[in-house]
Amino acid sequence: MINIQKLSQEVGIGVDTLRVWERRYGFPKPGRDSRGHRCYPVDQVEELRVIKSLQLLGMRPSKIHKMSPGDRIKLRQSLQQKEMPGDSSDEIAQDLTIKLGPKEIDRELEQQLQYLGMEKFIHEIAVPLIQALDRGWTDNIISIAREHLVSDRLEAMLREQLKIGEPNNPGRQMLFLTLSGERHKLGLLMSALLFKQQGISCTILNEEIPLSEVPSLVEELGIDAVAISFSAHYSTSEAKKDLASLRNNLPSQVKLIAGGYAVRKKFKMANLFICSELKEIPSLSKKIFPTAH
């Protein structure tokens, strides 16, 4: 038996979502430990991975949960066959996910970046690659070690690109960071590179920092906007609480930008901008820094 936090980590589905599904659809089905806390049989992990993979293939949770476990597996196989590479981006993502070694991964990523440019590379190569890695891990096609190998190579290359030709624009300084407890940083890194494409100076921290240390860092670096990523492993209530705390402790003119699964619901807060997807960044940058364009 495993607790809900461990279950969330194993299947890549947020704790809040698991609880909503339990109430709404009756699955996952928890037992209770000696202290009354939820605990789950390990055989539910694979069922949840199938459910998540069907979501990634475009199905709604309400329809997925109405199906039997056997029908879900058959449908997943059918949908995956239809989605087999016909598109070059999908073929590249498949090769990077499964076939290539470390040096070949680096070479392929560099070649694609040179050919496409940064903006197209992120949308046409990096995003499909991350989705393929997520799908491969969820479906037990690739190991956790393989997922880390490929995502780490992508992250290393993107970090190097962020250092190249960094603009220095007073009044347009953005700080990108993750708070303690957040593990997923590739989305934040891609966001920083897309904002950089808009002529905005971007600083990204490699390590998580406590919420209490953000205001002093913002003052020290002369930051005009703070961008934070909240993935599915961060609950919506925690994200809202942390954003409210930052808003109360940062100067009112410092803008907040939040993205990720945990902030998919819009929060009303002064100088807060929600970025729902990477394609919004060019238009969003004009709202945040109207004089930068």
C-alpha distance (Angstrom), angle and dihedral (degrees) to the residues before:
residue distance angle dihedral
M1 . . .
I2 3.81 . .
N3 3.82 132.0 .
I4 3.79 124.0 -114.4
Q5 3.81 94.6 -100.4
K6 3.80 91.3 54.7
L7 3.80 90.8 45.2
S8 3.81 89.9 52.2
Q9 3.80 91.1 51.8
E10 3.80 93.2 46.8
V11 3.81 96.0 52.3
G12 3.82 102.0 28.1
I13 3.81 94.4 -122.1
G14 3.80 120.8 128.3
V15 3.81 121.2 -108.7
D16 3.82 91.6 -122.1
T17 3.82 90.6 53.1
L18 3.81 92.4 49.8
R19 3.80 90.2 53.0
V20 3.81 92.5 47.9
W21 3.80 90.8 50.3
E22 3.80 90.5 49.4
R23 3.82 91.5 54.0
R24 3.79 96.6 39.5
Y25 3.81 103.7 36.2
G26 3.80 105.2 15.9
F27 3.80 93.2 -117.6
P28 2.96 137.6 138.7
K29 3.81 91.6 40.7
P30 3.80 111.7 -148.7
G31 3.74 129.2 -161.1
R32 3.79 121.5 -154.6
D33 3.79 128.5 -112.4
S34 3.80 125.1 -142.5
R35 3.81 90.7 -79.8
G36 3.80 94.1 48.8
H37 3.81 95.5 -105.6
R38 3.79 121.7 141.5
C39 3.80 116.1 -95.6
Y40 3.78 128.3 176.8
P41 3.82 136.5 -150.8
V42 3.79 110.7 -113.5
D43 3.83 91.1 -124.9
Q44 3.81 88.5 72.0
V45 3.81 89.6 65.3
E46 3.81 93.2 73.7
E47 3.82 92.6 45.7
L48 3.80 90.3 53.0
R49 3.81 91.0 48.5
V50 3.80 89.3 55.4
I51 3.81 90.3 48.8
K52 3.80 91.8 50.2
S53 3.80 92.5 47.6
L54 3.83 89.5 53.9
Q55 3.81 89.0 51.1
L56 3.80 89.6 52.6
L57 3.80 87.8 51.9
G58 3.82 90.1 57.3
M59 3.82 106.3 -93.2
R60 3.81 124.8 136.1
P61 3.84 117.9 -117.7
S62 3.82 91.8 -126.1
K63 3.82 91.2 60.7
I64 3.79 94.1 41.7
H65 3.80 93.9 53.1
K66 3.82 92.2 51.9
M67 3.80 90.1 62.6
S68 3.79 127.7 84.6
P69 3.83 117.7 -110.6
G70 3.82 90.5 -109.2
D71 3.80 93.4 51.1
R72 3.82 90.4 49.4
I73 3.80 91.2 55.8
K74 3.84 92.3 48.3
L75 3.81 91.3 48.3
R76 3.78 92.5 48.4
Q77 3.80 90.9 52.7
S78 3.81 90.7 48.8
L79 3.82 94.5 48.4
Q80 3.79 93.0 45.4
Q81 3.81 91.0 53.6
K82 3.81 90.2 53.1
E83 3.80 89.7 49.5
M84 3.81 94.8 51.7
P85 3.80 111.6 132.6
G86 3.75 116.9 -69.1
D87 3.76 91.7 133.4
S88 3.82 117.0 76.7
S89 3.82 92.8 -134.1
D90 3.80 90.0 55.8
E91 3.81 91.2 48.6
I92 3.80 91.4 51.1
A93 3.80 91.2 47.5
Q94 3.82 90.3 50.5
D95 3.82 92.1 50.5
L96 3.80 92.4 47.7
T97 3.80 92.0 46.0
I98 3.79 99.2 48.5
K99 3.81 116.4 7.3
L100 3.81 115.2 36.5
G101 3.80 129.2 83.6
P102 3.85 123.9 -133.8
K103 3.83 96.8 -87.9
E104 3.80 91.7 43.5
I105 3.81 90.1 50.1
D106 3.81 90.9 52.6
R107 3.79 92.1 47.5
E108 3.81 94.1 47.9
L109 3.81 92.9 47.9
E110 3.81 92.2 48.9
Q111 3.80 92.5 48.0
Q112 3.79 92.7 50.0
L113 3.80 91.7 47.8
Q114 3.80 92.2 50.7
Y115 3.79 91.5 48.2
L116 3.81 99.1 43.8
G117 3.79 105.7 28.4
M118 3.80 122.8 -127.6
E119 3.81 101.2 -70.8
K120 3.81 95.9 49.0
F121 3.80 91.1 40.1
I122 3.80 91.4 58.4
H123 3.80 95.2 46.4
E124 3.82 98.6 37.8
I125 3.82 103.0 33.2
A126 3.82 113.7 13.8
V127 3.82 98.4 45.1
P128 3.85 95.0 45.5
L129 3.82 88.6 46.2
I130 3.80 92.9 53.8
Q131 3.80 90.1 47.3
A132 3.82 90.7 49.6
L133 3.81 90.9 49.7
D134 3.80 91.1 49.6
R135 3.79 91.8 47.9
G136 3.81 92.8 45.2
W137 3.79 93.0 51.1
T138 3.81 93.2 43.9
D139 3.81 91.2 51.2
N140 3.83 93.9 44.3
I141 3.81 90.6 -117.4
I142 3.80 91.8 125.1
S143 3.79 132.0 27.4
I144 3.78 126.0 -114.3
A145 3.82 87.4 -111.6
R146 3.82 91.0 56.0
E147 3.81 91.6 47.2
H148 3.81 89.9 52.2
L149 3.80 92.6 46.1
V150 3.80 94.2 54.9
S151 3.82 97.2 38.8
D152 3.82 90.9 47.5
R153 3.82 91.1 53.2
L154 3.81 90.3 50.2
E155 3.80 91.7 47.1
A156 3.81 92.9 49.4
M157 3.80 91.9 51.9
L158 3.80 93.7 47.3
R159 3.81 91.8 49.3
E160 3.80 90.1 53.3
Q161 3.79 90.2 51.0
L162 3.79 90.9 52.4
K163 3.81 89.6 60.2
I164 3.81 94.0 53.8
G165 3.80 118.0 95.3
E166 3.79 94.8 -14.8
P167 3.84 108.9 -169.7
N168 3.80 117.4 -128.7
N169 3.77 105.5 -148.3
P170 3.82 118.0 163.5
G171 3.80 109.8 -138.8
R172 3.82 91.9 23.5
Q173 3.80 102.0 74.8
M174 3.81 117.7 138.1
L175 3.80 127.7 -170.0
F176 3.82 117.8 -156.1
L177 3.78 117.1 -162.4
T178 3.78 147.5 152.1
L179 3.77 123.3 -135.7
S180 3.79 126.2 -131.9
G181 3.80 110.2 -70.5
E182 3.82 96.4 28.6
R183 3.81 114.3 114.9
H184 3.80 107.4 173.8
K185 3.81 114.3 83.0
L186 3.80 108.4 153.8
G187 3.79 93.4 88.5
L188 3.80 90.5 52.8
L189 3.80 91.2 48.6
M190 3.81 92.2 51.3
S191 3.80 89.5 48.3
A192 3.80 90.8 53.7
L193 3.80 91.1 52.1
L194 3.81 92.1 49.5
F195 3.81 91.6 49.3
K196 3.81 88.1 48.6
Q197 3.83 87.6 55.7
Q198 3.81 86.0 61.1
G199 3.82 91.4 58.3
I200 3.81 96.7 -99.9
S201 3.81 122.2 138.8
C202 3.80 108.8 -119.2
T203 3.79 130.0 -164.9
I204 3.80 118.5 -175.5
L205 3.79 124.6 -170.1
N206 3.79 117.4 -137.3
E207 3.79 94.9 -152.8
E208 3.79 133.8 52.7
I209 3.80 115.2 -104.5
P210 3.81 132.3 -160.1
L211 3.77 116.0 -98.9
S212 3.82 90.6 -121.2
E213 3.82 92.3 62.5
V214 3.80 97.6 54.5
P215 3.86 98.2 83.6
S216 3.81 94.3 53.7
L217 3.81 91.1 47.0
V218 3.80 91.3 50.0
E219 3.80 90.3 52.6
E220 3.81 93.5 45.4
L221 3.82 94.0 51.2
G222 3.81 97.4 38.4
I223 3.80 92.3 -120.9
D224 3.82 120.8 -174.6
A225 3.81 98.8 -172.9
V226 3.80 135.3 20.2
A227 3.82 120.7 -151.3
I228 3.82 120.4 -162.7
S229 3.80 131.2 -177.9
F230 3.81 121.9 -144.5
S231 3.82 113.6 -172.9
A232 3.80 128.7 -167.6
H233 3.80 89.0 -85.7
Y234 3.82 87.6 67.1
S235 3.80 113.8 73.1
T236 3.81 119.9 -124.0
S237 3.79 91.8 -123.4
E238 3.81 92.0 52.0
A239 3.80 91.7 48.3
K240 3.80 91.9 51.1
K241 3.80 91.6 47.2
D242 3.82 92.7 50.0
L243 3.80 92.8 47.2
A244 3.81 90.7 50.3
S245 3.80 90.2 50.1
L246 3.79 91.5 50.9
R247 3.78 92.1 46.9
N248 3.81 90.2 53.4
N249 3.80 94.0 47.6
L250 3.79 102.4 39.6
P251 3.81 124.7 75.6
S252 3.79 110.0 -88.8
Q253 3.82 92.9 -118.1
V254 3.81 92.8 57.7
K255 3.78 107.4 97.3
L256 3.81 124.9 -138.7
I257 3.79 123.4 -144.4
A258 3.81 118.8 -171.0
G259 3.78 129.0 -175.4
G260 3.77 140.1 167.6
Y261 3.78 140.6 73.1
A262 3.81 95.4 -62.7
V263 3.83 92.4 60.8
R264 3.81 98.4 44.1
K265 3.82 86.9 119.2
K266 3.78 112.5 75.4
F267 3.81 116.8 -111.7
K268 3.79 120.1 -155.6
M269 3.79 107.5 -135.1
A270 3.80 134.2 138.0
N271 3.81 113.2 -89.1
L272 3.81 92.3 -3.6
F273 3.81 119.3 138.7
I274 3.81 121.9 -170.4
C275 3.82 115.8 -149.5
S276 3.80 107.4 -158.2
E277 3.80 96.8 178.5
L278 3.79 138.9 5.3
K279 3.81 93.6 -110.9
E280 3.80 89.1 67.6
I281 3.81 93.4 64.3
P282 3.84 99.9 91.0
S283 3.82 92.3 53.7
L284 3.81 92.6 37.6
S285 3.81 91.8 53.6
K286 3.82 89.1 57.4
K287 3.81 90.3 55.4
I288 3.79 93.8 46.6
F289 3.82 96.2 42.9
P290 3.82 106.8 20.5
T291 3.82 92.4 169.8
A292 3.81 91.9 54.6
H293 3.82 91.3 76.1
